[in-house]
């Protein structure tokens, strides 16, 4: 009876968190409420009107980025008013989070903790985490993709249908295809076959119903990751995004990224196979899910539910060290360490660690596995980890972090870079040089580009005004670094504002280009902090 009472209380807490979170989302400004769902809804209505799906661009600038089969699945939302769709989506998202928690809770032995209590605890942790909150805020499909892949990966579906959910999920969003390799290395041959069959069948259905859209997507759109956004921004906590922020670029970048992805995925799949064969299907599925987050070119916050599940499985495992590791991972996934610890990040290396903590944590989970110290113990000839095993691994981890923290970043690295958009123009912290038509006209004083700079402890902000002579604006953090496009925002007629932040302007180079594509103004030494 006591366990039932605890479980009921925990589910009530989950319900309260879900309701409060949903209400907060609902009270956001119209342009910032469920913005991705707004794209889905607008794109589906665009398609229903007979217009090309991938030509659609929402008012917030976002295009539809998923395969044509996803448009078929989402097609019913185009028949309803957007407000009704938003309410239903919030409810379904909370329900999906609860379902994920119930599925993952089966991995914790019932002899240790009552499963209803475990499921409720996981649900509460998921709901307060940044990935779940991001799914709610943006109205994302990611939470439903995780649910399908987790249930199928754990083998909770009837035997004759196992693999179908993974295939269908991959037809909506491609990242679950890694589960097909997991099925193969785990000896689940029929599941892999059904997953591939389901994926191909869904793709063919999309091709039959939407032939033009299918041709457009599969012949190039799905490779154009730039449509999704700036992959070097801090929101992209994948290996790919972290490498871009570290300054990696050039012809060798694809080979470097691909090589590291092979290592990360290979280690994760081998460890997942070991877990699956030893009767830990949930641990195996979660580990493969973490590998999809690390390996994908794009892993925004709402994709990162898998590492939260990994944290909860570690917390529910035997051993103090595992639980401590789980708590640390959960803290990383709930809090934004880059913002929270910005006042103590005194070196570029520490700043980089804080701002890429989710990517680094996910990669670590993939390389070590959930409970990976067991592997280290077995490698030394012991059946179970000893205190010395833990000390060795912990010492190596601390040493690696300390070494990395004191290193200077490459010249082109800019881990804090972000260019601001029209949605940010009312924030005086980002747009500070002028606040009216007359003020901006006086500030520009007839120059093609005029800007101001303010310094904070760990970043520098640049805000300025351009006129019609400037067609494009680019910023390089340092010589050899990738050129980053700075949006020009027509806040006032005939006057374009821009704003961005950077880690350091010491070697920065701001270049304004005219309509003919030639530079008309270059600023380097003049990028002085005022």
C-alpha positions in Angstrom: 0.0 0.0 0.0 2.8 2.4 0.9 4.4 1.9 -2.5 1.2 2.6 -4.3 0.8 5.8 -2.3 4.3 6.9 -3.2 3.7 6.1 -6.8 0.4 8.0 -6.9 2.0 11.0 -5.2 4.9 10.9 -7.8 2.4 10.8 -10.7 0.5 13.7 -9.2 3.8 15.6 -9.1 4.4 14.7 -12.8 0.9 15.9 -13.7 1.5 19.2 -11.9 4.8 19.7 -13.7 3.2 18.8 -17.0 0.3 21.2 -16.5 2.5 24.1 -15.3 4.9 23.5 -18.2 2.1 23.4 -20.8 0.5 26.6 -19.4 3.9 28.4 -19.5 4.2 27.3 -23.2 0.7 28.4 -23.9 1.4 31.9 -22.5 4.4 32.5 -24.6 4.1 35.1 -27.4 2.4 33.9 -30.6 5.6 33.9 -32.6 7.4 31.8 -29.9 4.7 29.3 -29.1 5.1 25.8 -30.5 7.1 27.3 -33.4 8.0 23.9 -35.0 4.4 22.8 -34.8 3.5 26.1 -36.5 5.8 25.0 -39.4 4.2 21.5 -39.6 0.7 23.0 -39.6 1.6 25.7 -42.2 3.5 23.2 -44.4 0.6 20.7 -44.4 -1.9 23.4 -45.3 0.5 24.6 -48.0 0.5 21.0 -49.4 -3.3 20.7 -49.1 -3.5 23.9 -51.3 -1.6 22.1 -54.0 1.7 23.9 -53.4 5.2 22.2 -53.2 5.9 21.0 -49.7 9.6 21.9 -49.6 9.0 25.4 -51.0 7.1 26.3 -47.9 8.8 28.7 -45.4 6.9 29.7 -42.3 6.7 33.2 -40.9 9.4 32.4 -38.4 11.7 31.4 -41.3 11.5 27.6 -40.8 11.0 25.2 -43.7 9.6 21.6 -43.5 12.6 19.3 -43.2 11.2 15.8 -42.8 10.6 13.1 -45.4 7.3 13.1 -47.4 6.0 10.2 -45.3 6.1 12.5 -42.3 3.8 14.9 -44.1 1.3 12.1 -44.7 1.4 11.2 -41.0 0.9 14.8 -40.0 -1.7 15.4 -42.7 -4.7 15.4 -40.3 -3.4 18.5 -38.4 -4.0 20.6 -41.5 -7.7 20.0 -41.2 -7.9 21.6 -37.8 -7.5 25.2 -36.5 -3.9 25.7 -35.3 -5.1 26.5 -31.7 -6.8 23.1 -31.4 -3.7 21.4 -32.8 -1.5 23.1 -30.3 -3.6 22.0 -27.3 -3.8 18.4 -28.6 -0.1 18.4 -29.2 0.8 19.5 -25.7 -1.4 16.7 -24.2 0.1 14.1 -26.5 3.6 15.2 -25.8 3.0 14.8 -22.0 1.4 11.4 -22.6 4.4 10.3 -24.7 6.8 11.4 -22.0 4.8 9.3 -19.4 4.8 6.3 -21.8 8.6 6.5 -22.3 9.0 6.6 -18.5 6.8 3.5 -18.1 8.8 1.6 -20.7 12.2 2.6 -19.3 11.1 1.8 -15.8 10.9 -1.9 -16.7 14.7 -1.9 -16.8 15.0 -1.4 -13.1 14.7 -4.6 -11.1 11.4 -4.7 -9.2 13.2 -6.3 -6.3 15.1 -3.0 -5.8 12.5 -0.4 -6.4 8.7 -0.8 -7.1 8.3 -0.3 -10.9 5.3 2.1 -10.5 7.5 4.4 -8.3 10.4 4.1 -10.7 8.3 4.9 -13.7 6.8 8.0 -12.0 10.3 9.2 -10.9 11.6 8.8 -14.5 8.6 10.7 -15.8 9.2 13.6 -13.4 12.9 13.7 -14.2 12.1 13.7 -17.9 9.6 16.4 -17.7 11.9 18.9 -15.9 14.8 18.1 -18.3 15.8 20.5 -21.0 15.0 18.0 -23.8 11.4 17.4 -22.7 10.8 21.1 -22.1 12.2 21.9 -25.5 9.7 19.3 -27.1 6.9 21.1 -25.3 8.1 24.6 -26.2 8.6 23.9 -29.9 5.9 21.3 -30.5 8.4 18.7 -31.7 8.0 15.2 -33.1 11.2 14.0 -31.4 9.5 12.7 -28.3 7.3 10.4 -30.4 10.2 9.1 -32.4 12.0 8.2 -29.1 8.9 6.4 -27.9 8.6 4.3 -31.0 12.3 3.4 -31.1 12.5 2.6 -27.4 9.5 0.3 -27.4 10.7 -1.5 -30.5 14.3 -1.6 -29.4 13.4 -3.1 -26.0 11.3 -5.7 -27.7 8.0 -4.7 -26.1 6.1 -5.1 -29.3 4.7 -8.5 -30.3 7.4 -10.7 -31.8 5.9 -10.8 -35.2 5.9 -7.0 -35.5 9.2 -6.1 -33.9 11.2 -3.8 -36.0 8.1 -2.2 -37.7 8.0 0.7 -35.3 11.7 1.5 -35.8 11.2 1.4 -39.6 8.2 3.7 -39.4 10.0 6.1 -37.0 13.0 6.3 -39.5 10.6 7.1 -42.3 9.5 10.1 -40.3 13.0 11.1 -39.1 16.0 9.2 -40.3 18.1 8.9 -37.1 16.4 5.7 -35.8 18.0 3.8 -38.8 21.0 3.1 -36.4 18.6 0.6 -34.6 18.7 -1.6 -37.7 22.5 -2.0 -37.2 21.8 -2.7 -33.5 19.3 -5.5 -34.5 21.9 -7.0 -36.8 24.8 -7.0 -34.3 22.4 -8.4 -31.6 21.3 -11.3 -33.8 17.8 -9.9 -34.3 17.8 -10.6 -38.0 14.1 -10.7 -38.5 13.6 -7.5 -36.6 16.2 -5.8 -38.8 14.4 -7.2 -41.9 11.1 -5.9 -40.7 12.5 -2.5 -39.9 14.1 -2.1 -43.4 10.9 -3.4 -45.0 8.7 -0.9 -43.0 11.1 1.9 -43.8 11.1 1.2 -47.5 7.3 0.6 -47.6 6.7 3.9 -45.9 9.0 5.6 -48.3 7.2 4.0 -51.3 3.8 5.1 -49.9 5.2 8.7 -49.7 6.5 8.4 -53.3 3.1 7.1 -54.6 1.0 9.8 -52.8 3.6 12.6 -53.1 5.8 11.8 -56.1 7.1 15.3 -56.7 7.9 15.9 -53.0 9.6 12.5 -52.7 11.8 13.3 -55.7 12.8 16.7 -54.3 13.6 15.3 -50.8 15.5 12.1 -51.7 17.5 13.7 -54.5 19.0 16.4 -52.4 16.9 18.1 -49.7 17.7 15.5 -47.0 21.4 16.2 -47.5 21.0 20.0 -47.2 21.4 20.2 -43.4 21.9 24.0 -43.7 18.1 24.3 -44.1 17.7 23.2 -40.5 19.7 26.1 -39.0 23.2 27.1 -38.0 24.8 23.8 -37.2 27.6 25.5 -35.2 25.2 27.0 -32.7 25.3 25.8 -29.1 21.8 24.2 -29.5 23.3 21.5 -31.7 24.9 19.3 -29.1 26.1 16.6 -31.5 29.7 15.6 -32.3 29.3 17.4 -35.6 28.2 20.7 -33.9 31.0 20.4 -31.3 33.7 20.0 -33.9 32.4 23.0 -35.8 32.5 25.1 -32.6 36.0 23.8 -31.9 37.1 25.4 -35.2 37.3 22.2 -37.3 36.7 23.0 -40.9 38.1 22.5 -44.4 38.4 19.5 -46.7 39.5 17.1 -43.9 36.5 17.9 -41.8 34.1 15.3 -43.3 36.7 12.6 -42.9 37.4 13.6 -39.3 33.8 13.7 -38.4 33.0 10.4 -40.1 35.9 8.7 -38.4 34.9 9.8 -35.0 31.2 8.8 -35.7 32.4 5.3 -36.6 34.3 5.0 -33.3 31.4 6.4 -31.2 28.8 4.3 -32.9 31.0 1.2 -33.1 31.7 1.3 -29.3 28.0 2.0 -28.5 26.8 -0.9 -30.7 29.3 -3.4 -29.3 28.3 -2.4 -25.7 24.6 -2.5 -26.6 25.0 -6.0 -28.1 26.6 -7.1 -24.8 23.7 -5.6 -22.8 21.0 -7.1 -25.0 22.6 -10.6 -24.8 22.8 -10.3 -21.0 19.2 -9.5 -20.6 19.3 -5.7 -20.5 17.2 -4.7 -23.5 16.3 -1.2 -22.2 19.9 -0.3 -21.4 20.9 -1.5 -24.9 18.1 0.5 -26.6 18.9 3.7 -24.6 22.6 3.4 -25.5 21.8 3.1 -29.2 19.6 6.1 -28.8 22.4 8.1 -27.3 24.6 7.1 -30.2 22.0 8.6 -32.6 22.2 11.9 -30.7 26.0 11.9 -30.8 26.3 10.8 -34.4 23.6 12.8 -36.1 24.8 16.0 -37.8 22.0 17.8 -36.0 21.0 17.1 -32.4 19.0 20.0 -31.1 18.0 20.0 -27.4 14.6 18.3 -28.1 16.5 15.3 -29.6 18.4 14.6 -26.4 15.8 12.6 -24.4 18.0 9.5 -24.7 20.8 10.8 -22.4 18.2 11.7 -19.8 17.0 8.1 -19.9 20.6 6.9 -19.6 21.0 9.1 -16.5 17.9 7.6 -14.9 19.1 4.0 -15.6 22.4 4.8 -14.0 20.7 6.2 -10.9 18.6 3.1 -10.6 21.6 0.8 -11.0 23.6 -0.9 -8.2 26.7 0.9 -7.0 27.4 4.3 -5.6 29.6 5.3 -8.5 27.0 4.6 -11.1 24.4 6.6 -9.2 26.8 9.5 -8.9 27.5 9.3 -12.6 23.8 9.2 -13.3 23.1 12.3 -11.1 25.9 14.2 -12.9 24.5 13.3 -16.3 21.0 14.3 -15.2 22.3 17.6 -13.9 23.9 18.2 -17.3 20.7 17.4 -19.1 18.4 19.5 -16.8 20.6 22.6 -16.5 22.4 24.7 -19.0 25.9 24.6 -17.6 27.2 27.1 -20.2 24.8 29.8 -18.9 24.8 28.7 -15.3 28.6 28.6 -14.9 29.5 31.4 -17.3 30.8 33.5 -14.4 33.4 30.9 -13.4 34.5 29.8 -16.8 37.8 31.6 -16.6 39.6 29.8 -19.5 38.5 29.1 -23.1 38.9 25.4 -22.4 36.5 25.4 -19.4 34.1 27.6 -21.3 34.2 25.1 -24.1 33.6 22.2 -21.7 30.6 23.9 -20.0 28.9 24.9 -23.3 29.4 21.5 -24.9 28.7 19.5 -21.8 25.7 17.7 -23.2 27.6 16.6 -26.3 30.6 15.5 -24.3 28.3 13.6 -21.8 26.4 11.8 -24.6 29.7 10.8 -26.3 31.0 9.6 -23.0 27.9 7.4 -22.5 28.4 6.0 -26.0 32.1 5.1 -25.4 31.7 3.8 -21.9 28.2 2.3 -22.0 25.7 2.6 -19.3 27.7 1.1 -16.5 30.9 1.0 -18.6 33.2 0.6 -15.7 32.2 -3.0 -15.7 34.0 -3.3 -19.0 37.1 -1.8 -17.6 37.0 -4.3 -14.7 36.5 -7.3 -17.0 39.5 -6.1 -19.1 41.7 -6.4 -16.1 40.5 -9.9 -15.4 37.9 -9.1 -12.7 34.3 -10.1 -12.9 33.1 -7.0 -11.0 34.5 -3.5 -10.6 36.7 -2.9 -7.6 37.4 0.3 -5.8 40.7 0.4 -7.6 38.9 0.1 -11.0 36.7 3.0 -10.2 39.6 5.1 -9.0 41.5 4.4 -12.2 38.6 5.4 -14.4 37.7 8.4 -12.3 41.4 9.5 -12.2 41.7 9.2 -16.0 38.5 11.1 -16.5 39.5 14.0 -14.2 43.0 14.1 -15.7 41.5 14.3 -19.2 39.1 17.1 -18.3 41.8 19.0 -16.5 44.2 18.7 -19.4 41.5 19.8 -21.9 40.4 22.7 -19.7 43.7 24.4 -19.7 44.3 24.1 -23.5 43.7 27.1 -25.8 41.1 26.5 -28.4 42.0 26.5 -32.1 42.2 29.9 -33.8 38.9 29.5 -35.6 36.9 28.3 -32.6 34.1 30.4 -31.3 32.0 28.2 -28.9 29.7 31.1 -27.9 28.9 32.4 -31.3 25.2 33.2 -32.0 23.6 35.5 -34.6 20.4 37.1 -33.4 17.1 37.1 -35.4 14.0 39.2 -35.7 12.6 37.4 -32.6 15.3 39.0 -30.5 15.1 42.6 -31.5 13.2 43.7 -28.4 15.9 42.5 -26.1 18.1 45.5 -25.2 20.9 43.2 -24.2 21.2 42.1 -27.9 20.1 45.3 -29.7 21.4 48.3 -27.9 22.8 50.8 -30.4 19.4 52.4 -31.4 15.7 51.9 -30.5 13.9 54.1 -33.1 13.9 55.1 -36.7 15.4 58.5 -35.9 17.9 57.1 -33.5 19.1 54.5 -36.0 19.4 57.1 -38.8 21.5 59.4 -36.6 23.6 56.5 -35.4 24.4 55.3 -38.9 25.3 58.8 -40.1 25.4 57.8 -43.8 28.0 55.1 -43.4 27.2 51.7 -45.0 27.8 50.0 -41.7 28.1 51.3 -38.1 28.2 49.2 -35.0 28.8 49.2 -31.3 30.5 46.6 -29.1 29.9 45.6 -25.5 31.9 43.1 -23.4 30.7 40.7 -20.8 32.8 38.3 -18.7 32.8 35.4 -21.2 31.5 36.9 -24.4 31.4 40.0 -26.6 28.3 41.4 -28.3 28.2 43.4 -31.6 25.2 45.4 -32.7 25.0 47.7 -35.6 23.1 49.3 -38.5 23.6 49.0 -42.3 21.9 50.6 -45.2 20.9 49.4 -48.7 24.5 49.3 -49.9 25.2 46.2 -47.7 23.7 43.0 -49.1 25.5 40.5 -47.0 27.4 40.5 -43.7 29.9 37.8 -42.6 32.1 37.3 -39.5 35.2 35.2 -39.0 36.3 34.5 -35.5 39.9 34.2 -36.5 42.0 33.8 -39.7 41.3 30.4 -41.1 38.0 30.1 -39.3 34.7 29.5 -41.0 32.8 32.6 -42.3 29.5 33.0 -40.4 26.6 34.7 -42.0 25.0 37.5 -39.9 21.3 38.1 -40.6 20.4 41.6 -41.7 17.0 42.5 -40.2 14.9 45.3 -41.7 13.5 46.5 -38.4 12.8 50.0 -39.8 12.2 50.9 -43.5 15.5 51.4 -45.3 17.6 50.5 -42.2 18.9 47.0 -41.4 20.0 46.0 -37.9 22.3 43.1 -37.0 23.5 41.6 -33.8 25.7 38.7 -32.8 27.9 37.5 -29.9 31.3 36.0 -30.0 33.8 34.5 -27.5 36.5 37.0 -28.4 37.0 39.7 -31.0 40.8 39.8 -30.7 41.2 38.2 -34.1 37.7 38.8 -35.5 37.0 40.0 -39.0 33.7 41.6 -40.0 33.1 42.0 -43.7 30.2 43.8 -45.5 29.5 42.8 -49.1 27.6 44.8 -51.7 24.9 43.5 -54.1 27.6 42.6 -56.6 29.3 40.2 -54.1 32.4 42.3 -53.6 33.4 43.5 -50.1 32.8 47.2 -49.5 33.9 47.4 -45.8 36.2 45.2 -43.7 36.7 45.7 -39.9 39.4 43.9 -38.0 41.6 46.0 -35.7 38.7 48.4 -35.4 36.7 45.7 -33.6 37.6 47.4 -30.3 35.5 46.9 -27.1 33.8 50.0 -25.9 
